[in-house]
Amino acid sequence: MKRGLAALSNLPAFLAALEGYSRRVSGGGSISMRLFQNETLTDLQVQGSHAWGTRVLGSGSGDDVEFVQRNGQWYVKLTASPRA
């Protein structure tokens, strides 16, 4: 995924187009509203303002996920960096 995202010359424009397409196809709503639906977060480790875990989808497959805290809010990073 990191290589694919790195190949994009304008990531914000790509994400805006993807969001628009998703809204047209699915009848509205943000992509972010569908993230983590029917998923479980496991192996969560918090180190200061960073956290890592594994999101397990209903099919049993999983992906690493990283969170970062800024101004008291937790945000999901688009791609997870290796755990420290």
C-alpha positions as a LaTeX table, in Angstrom:
\begin{tabular}{lrrr}
\hline
Residue & $x$ (\AA) & $y$ (\AA) & $z$ (\AA) \\
\hline
Met1 & 0.00 & 0.00 & 0.00 \\
Lys2 & 2.84 & 2.39 & 0.83 \\
Arg3 & 4.34 & 1.95 & $-2.66$ \\
Gly4 & 0.98 & 2.62 & $-4.27$ \\
Leu5 & 0.40 & 5.77 & $-2.25$ \\
Ala6 & 3.96 & 6.96 & $-2.92$ \\
Ala7 & 3.30 & 6.69 & $-6.67$ \\
Leu8 & 0.50 & 9.25 & $-6.47$ \\
Ser9 & 1.61 & 12.73 & $-7.42$ \\
Asn10 & $-1.33$ & 14.42 & $-5.67$ \\
Leu11 & $-2.62$ & 12.31 & $-2.76$ \\
Pro12 & $-5.22$ & 14.86 & $-1.54$ \\
Ala13 & $-6.78$ & 15.13 & $-5.02$ \\
Phe14 & $-6.85$ & 11.34 & $-5.35$ \\
Leu15 & $-8.54$ & 10.92 & $-1.97$ \\
Ala16 & $-11.09$ & 13.63 & $-2.81$ \\
Ala17 & $-11.93$ & 11.88 & $-6.09$ \\
Leu18 & $-12.18$ & 8.53 & $-4.30$ \\
Glu19 & $-14.51$ & 10.03 & $-1.69$ \\
Gly20 & $-16.70$ & 11.54 & $-4.41$ \\
Tyr21 & $-16.87$ & 8.26 & $-6.30$ \\
Ser22 & $-17.74$ & 6.35 & $-3.14$ \\
Arg23 & $-20.55$ & 8.76 & $-2.31$ \\
Arg24 & $-22.00$ & 8.45 & $-5.82$ \\
Val25 & $-21.83$ & 4.65 & $-5.87$ \\
Ser26 & $-22.98$ & 3.94 & $-2.31$ \\
Gly27 & $-25.60$ & 6.64 & $-2.04$ \\
Gly28 & $-23.79$ & 9.06 & 0.26 \\
Gly29 & $-21.80$ & 9.05 & 3.43 \\
Ser30 & $-18.09$ & 9.41 & 3.97 \\
Ile31 & $-15.57$ & 6.63 & 3.49 \\
Ser32 & $-14.44$ & 7.31 & 7.05 \\
Met33 & $-17.94$ & 6.47 & 8.32 \\
Arg34 & $-17.48$ & 2.91 & 7.00 \\
Leu35 & $-14.00$ & 2.32 & 8.37 \\
Phe36 & $-13.76$ & $-0.18$ & 11.20 \\
Gln37 & $-17.33$ & $-1.40$ & 10.72 \\
Asn38 & $-17.66$ & $-5.10$ & 11.66 \\
Glu39 & $-13.98$ & $-5.17$ & 12.63 \\
Thr40 & $-12.12$ & $-5.81$ & 15.87 \\
Leu41 & $-9.03$ & $-3.98$ & 17.10 \\
Thr42 & $-6.57$ & $-6.37$ & 18.79 \\
Asp43 & $-3.03$ & $-6.22$ & 20.20 \\
Leu44 & $-3.29$ & $-2.50$ & 20.94 \\
Gln45 & $-0.06$ & $-0.97$ & 22.27 \\
Val46 & 0.14 & 2.68 & 23.32 \\
Gln47 & 3.48 & 4.48 & 23.58 \\
Gly48 & 2.98 & 8.14 & 24.40 \\
Ser49 & 1.20 & 9.84 & 21.51 \\
His50 & 1.42 & 6.80 & 19.20 \\
Ala51 & $-0.50$ & 3.54 & 19.24 \\
Trp52 & $-0.40$ & 0.40 & 17.11 \\
Gly53 & $-2.78$ & $-2.49$ & 16.79 \\
Thr54 & $-4.22$ & $-5.02$ & 14.39 \\
Arg55 & $-7.62$ & $-4.56$ & 12.81 \\
Val56 & $-9.26$ & $-7.92$ & 12.23 \\
Leu57 & $-11.97$ & $-8.01$ & 9.60 \\
Gly58 & $-14.99$ & $-10.29$ & 9.69 \\
Ser59 & $-13.25$ & $-12.71$ & 7.33 \\
Gly60 & $-10.46$ & $-13.18$ & 9.88 \\
Ser61 & $-7.82$ & $-11.35$ & 7.84 \\
Gly62 & $-6.03$ & $-8.45$ & 9.48 \\
Asp63 & $-3.96$ & $-5.35$ & 8.86 \\
Asp64 & $-1.65$ & $-3.33$ & 11.06 \\
Val65 & $-3.05$ & 0.05 & 12.01 \\
Glu66 & $-1.36$ & 3.04 & 13.61 \\
Phe67 & $-2.87$ & 5.94 & 15.54 \\
Val68 & $-1.33$ & 9.27 & 16.47 \\
Gln69 & $-2.55$ & 11.69 & 19.13 \\
Arg70 & $-2.61$ & 15.40 & 18.35 \\
Asn71 & $-4.14$ & 18.06 & 20.58 \\
Gly72 & $-5.87$ & 15.42 & 22.68 \\
Gln73 & $-7.51$ & 13.69 & 19.67 \\
Trp74 & $-6.56$ & 10.27 & 18.27 \\
Tyr75 & $-6.23$ & 9.95 & 14.49 \\
Val76 & $-5.78$ & 6.90 & 12.28 \\
Lys77 & $-2.72$ & 7.06 & 10.03 \\
Leu78 & $-3.23$ & 6.10 & 6.41 \\
Thr79 & $-0.38$ & 3.60 & 6.54 \\
Ala80 & 1.12 & 2.02 & 9.65 \\
Ser81 & 4.83 & 2.36 & 10.30 \\
Pro82 & 6.71 & $-0.51$ & 11.96 \\
Arg83 & 6.04 & $-0.91$ & 15.65 \\
Ala84 & 8.77 & 0.34 & 17.96 \\
\hline
\end{tabular}
